[in-house]
Amino acid sequence: MKWFDERAAFRTWYVIAMIDFLAAATIGVLLRSMYLVELPFIQFRPWLHGHAHTALLGWLFIGTAVILIHDGGQGRLSRRTSALLWIIQMAVLVMAISFPMQGYGALSIGASLIHVLCSCALLAMVWKASAGWPVSGSRALLRTAI
């Protein structure tokens, strides 16, 4: 018996990606409302950086990576892959909180660095997993994108 339900694990990661999308959308609505209502306690640029990093590195990257790893139900979510995804998600959470608080400070840059390093490891796993894909089609496109 498997140590966890793999379908439920993939579903969980899809939900996490959508929560990241919801967080980014909420920050986006807050930033747009600054043109209608005065919000003196919010500095636009740091919140904009938090919004962009949450949207691109949280929702878009995690969602795309999970779809590629899932591979139409053929892919496997190993312990290592799951651990990398959790570290990446925690880095996104730290960026979403630290960018509005300090802008490009030590904490947000450190979280970005952790995200980049873990993303490289995750993309190497996706590269290896795509070995069985059609050479002239999807594998070529994926590897060009990576």
N, C-alpha and C positions, 0 to 999 in steps of 0.2 A: 504494500500500500504506500502511496506517495505521502510525503510529509506534509503536503498541503494540497488543496484543490487548485489546480493550475488555471482552470477557467475563471474561478472566482478571483484569483490573483490578477489576471489580465483585466477583468471587469473593474477591480479596485483601482488599477492604474488609469483606466479610462476615466473613472469618476474623479480621481485626483487631478488629472489634466483638465477636466471641466471645472473643478473648483478653482484651479489656477486661472482659468479663463474668466470665471465669475469675479474673482478678486481683481484681475486686471480691468475688467469692464467697470467694476464699481469705482476704482481709482480714476478711470477715464471719465466717468460721469461726474465725479467730484471735480476733476480738472476742468471739464466743460462748464460746470456750474459757476466757476470762478468768473466767467464773463457775464453772468446774469446777476450773481449775488456776491457781495464783498465778503471774502473769507480772509481776514487779516492774519490769522494764525497759521495759514498754509503758504509755504514758499513753493512757487510753481515748479521751478527747475528740479529740485530734488525729488518731488513727487512724480514728475514726468519720467525721471530715470527709474524710479521704482516701478512705475506703470510699464515702461518698455521692457525692463528686465523680467518682470513677472509674466508679461504676455509672451515674449519670445522664448525665454529660457524655461519657463514653467509650462505654460499651455502648449505652445507650438513644438518645442523640442521634446518634451516628455511624451506628448501625444504621438508625434511622428515616430519616435524611437520605439514606443510600445507597439505601434502598428507594424513596424518593420520586424521587430522581434517576434511578434505573434505569427507573422507570415501565413495568414489565412488558416490558422489553426495548426500549422505544422511546427511552429517554433516552440521552444522550451524556455521557461522562465526559471533559470537556475538560482541557487542561493546567491551566487556572486552577482548575477544580473539584478536580482532583487535588492541586494545591498547597495549596489551602485545607484539604482534608481532612488532609493531612500536617501542616500547622501546627496544626490542631485536635488531632490525635493527639499531637503533641509537647507541647502545652500540657497535655493530660490526663496524660501521663507525668510531666511536671514536677510537676503537682498531686499525683499519687499518691505521689511521693517527698517533696515538700516539706511537705505537710500533716503527716505523722507526725513529721518532723524539727523543724518550727518552728511548727506551728499556722497561724494567720492571720498570716503574716509577709509581708515584701516579695515574696519569690519566689512564694509561692502566690497572692497577690493579683495580682501581675503576670501570672502564667500564666492566672488566671481572666479578667483583662481582655483578654488576647490571644484567649482562647477566645470571649469575648462578641463582640468586634469581627469576628473571622473567621466566627463563626456568623451574624452579621447579614448579612455579604456572601454567605454560602452560602445563607441563607434567601431573600435577594433573587433569587438565581439560580433557586431552586426556585419562587418566586412567578412569575417570568417563564416558566419551563418549563411551568407549569400552565395557560398561556393556552389551550391546545388541549383541555383537559379539559372535560367536561360542565358547563355553567354552573350548573345547579340541583342538581348532585350533588356529586361529589368535589371539584371546584374550589372550590365555596363552603365546604365543610368544611375543606379545606386552608388556604384563605386566612383563614378565621375562626381557625383554630388558630395560624397565623403571627401 
